[in-house]
Amino acid sequence: MGDVVLQHIEMTPGIVGGKPHIAGHRITVQSVVIWHERMGVSADEIASDFGLSLADVYAALAYYYDHRQEIDEAILSDESYAAELRNRIPPKLSKKISG
């Protein structure tokens, strides 16, 4: 991984579960990837919406491409966990929550 990416990406125990995130922020690489790759949000929009530099956003994407399998597995794991939680909510509680 290049020095430039290391200036922008950190992994700190106790911060966002130790996941790679943008230095000085609690925004994970995983979140940037979901917004950009899956939701089609531009790098400019991500930077503007979250008070990041374009270099931060592109460093997160570069980190993703260097660690694609690991990040994709984390995304899939988180999606599976969320689906499991949704399935555990009792039907009456689910109706109260949704409206």
N, C-alpha and C positions, 0 to 999 in steps of 0.2 A: 504494500500500500504506500502511495506517495506521501511525501512530507506535507504537501498542500492539503490533502485530505485529512491528515492527522491534526492539522491546525484547526480543523472545523468539527471533527467528530471525536467524541469521548465515549468511554464505557466506564462508568463509575458505580461501584457497588452501593446500593441504597438509593440510587437515583434512577427512576423509571425502570425498576427491577433489574438494573445492571445492563439494560439493552443499549446498543449504540444509539447515541443521540447527538444533536447539534450542541456543540460546546456553548455553555452559558445559558442553555435553554432546556426545557423538559420535553422537547419535540423529538420523537424518535425517528430514526431512519425509516423504520417500518411505516410510520404515519405518512412521511413524505412520499414514500413509494406508493402507498394506497391512494393518496390524493392525486399524484401525478400519473401513475401507470394505470390505475384501475378506474379513477373517476375523471381523468382527462383534464385536471386542473393544471394550468401552465406554471412553469417555474416562477415567472414574474408574479402571478397571483398568489402563489404560496408565500413568496418572500414578502409581498406587500401585506397580505392578510395576517401574517404571524410576526412581523417585525424582524425578518431575517434578511441577510444579504443574499444576492443571487449566488455568490460563492458558497454560502452555507447550503443552499438547496442543491446546487450541482455537486458539492462534496458528498452530500447524503446520497444522491443518485449514483455517484461514482463508487461510494462504499458499497451500495447495494449491488452494483454490477460485479464488484470484486468478491462479494459474499452472497451471491444470488440464492444458492440452494438453502443456506442457513436462514436468510431472511424470509424466503418463500415458505419454508417449513414453520417458522414462527408465526407468520400470518395465518397459515392453514390451521395451526394449533389453536390460535386465539379465536378463529372463526368457529372451530369445532367446540371449543369451550363455551362460547356465547350461545351456540345452538343448543348445547346440552342444558345450560341454565334456563333458556326459554322453555324447553320441554319439561323442566322440573316445576315450573310455576303452576300451582293448582288453577284449574279453569276459572273459578270464581274470582280469585285474586287477579288473574290475567285480565278479566273483564273490567275490574275496578281500576286497574292501572291504565288500560287503553281507553277508558272513557266512560 
